[in-house]
Amino acid sequence: MSAAPNKPPAQSNTPSKPDKAKRRSIGCNLWLFILAMLALSLLGLSFLQPTKLTIVQEFIIGIPRGGIRETIETTSVDSCIRVAGSNELLSVTRTRRVTTYNNGSVLELIFSDPPLPAQCN
């Protein structure tokens, strides 16, 4: 009687655990990359339009504070400046934005625009 040759054990077609961990880390890295790009784009917007970025920041800050109760924005001419050596006047406008949150906290932001030629009386 002859003995049957030993066969190697059958291998399953399911991926091993290191492959799953590798795929999971690639997905995590992808999300981190997307979040980093989003943060950089918002940072770029802050240099171009600080008032628009304020709206996003107010919303994000309002999440743990129960939401935004009220936002008041006022723009006014803060002062008039006489240019040295001429009779030209420049006005400085200032935007004041006050946000009240549902937990009672208040965020106040003030933006000053560059001086513009104006008729100040």
BELHU-V720907 format. One record per backbone hydrogen bond with DSSP energy under -1.0 kcal/mol. CO is the residue of the C=O (numbers start at 0). NH is the residue of the N-H. Records with the same first field share a line. If there is no record, write none. Layout:
CO=NH ; NH
This chain:
15=19
16=20
17=21
18=22
19=23
20=24
21=25
22=26
23=27
24=28
25=29
26=30
27=31
28=32
29=33
30=34
31=35
32=36
33=37
34=38
35=39
36=40
37=41
38=42
39=43
40=44
41=45
43=47
44=48
48=52
49=53
52=56
53=57
54=58
55=59
56=60
57=61
61=66
62=65
66=101
69=99
71=97
73=95
75=93
78=91
80=89
82=85
87=82
88=117
89=80
90=115
91=77 ; 78
92=112
93=75
94=110
95=73
96=108
97=71
98=106
99=68 ; 69
100=103
104=100
106=98
108=96
110=94
115=90
